Amino acid sequence: MHYKVDDSLAVREPFPKRFLRRCLPREYFDEVQGIYLSRSKATDAELAHLAALTELTSLYLDDTQVTDAGLAHLHGLKNLERLSFSRTRATLKGRAELQRALPDCRVAGP
């Protein structure tokens, strides 16, 4: 299951699990495989909460305020197959560290 989080909701509050539970149907929460946060207000703080979504296979963070520190929260997502974070504040160093942590993930970013 893939979901796009409505940015109008993201603007009003942070992105913890309780926020996701309000956005997504309850029965699908443990099955989330993809999240599209591109062009949202997502920051490093919100990415810390995504670390618990271990079944995540795709994540789109383009045009957000994410930095290398935020990408570090994703290092444990071993099922992640696709990650896009173009036009963010992340650097080539952050991308290299992420690619070392997730060698099977197809990464599109700086």
ChimeraX attribute file (.defattr): number of C-alpha atoms within 10 A of each C-alpha:
attribute: neighborCount
match mode: 1-to-1
recipient: residues
	/A:1	11
	/A:2	14
	/A:3	14
	/A:4	13
	/A:5	18
	/A:6	12
	/A:7	14
	/A:8	10
	/A:9	15
	/A:10	18
	/A:11	12
	/A:12	9
	/A:13	10
	/A:14	17
	/A:15	21
	/A:16	14
	/A:17	15
	/A:18	9
	/A:19	14
	/A:20	17
	/A:21	13
	/A:22	10
	/A:23	16
	/A:24	14
	/A:25	9
	/A:26	10
	/A:27	8
	/A:28	11
	/A:29	15
	/A:30	12
	/A:31	13
	/A:32	17
	/A:33	20
	/A:34	21
	/A:35	19
	/A:36	17
	/A:37	23
	/A:38	22
	/A:39	15
	/A:40	19
	/A:41	21
	/A:42	22
	/A:43	21
	/A:44	17
	/A:45	15
	/A:46	18
	/A:47	20
	/A:48	17
	/A:49	16
	/A:50	19
	/A:51	16
	/A:52	15
	/A:53	20
	/A:54	17
	/A:55	16
	/A:56	23
	/A:57	20
	/A:58	19
	/A:59	23
	/A:60	19
	/A:61	25
	/A:62	21
	/A:63	18
	/A:64	21
	/A:65	19
	/A:66	24
	/A:67	17
	/A:68	19
	/A:69	16
	/A:70	20
	/A:71	19
	/A:72	18
	/A:73	19
	/A:74	23
	/A:75	16
	/A:76	15
	/A:77	19
	/A:78	16
	/A:79	16
	/A:80	24
	/A:81	18
	/A:82	16
	/A:83	20
	/A:84	20
	/A:85	24
	/A:86	18
	/A:87	16
	/A:88	20
	/A:89	17
	/A:90	20
	/A:91	13
	/A:92	11
	/A:93	11
	/A:94	19
	/A:95	20
	/A:96	15
	/A:97	15
	/A:98	20
	/A:99	15
	/A:100	12
	/A:101	16
	/A:102	19
	/A:103	14
	/A:104	13
	/A:105	19
	/A:106	14
	/A:107	20
	/A:108	14
	/A:109	17
	/A:110	16
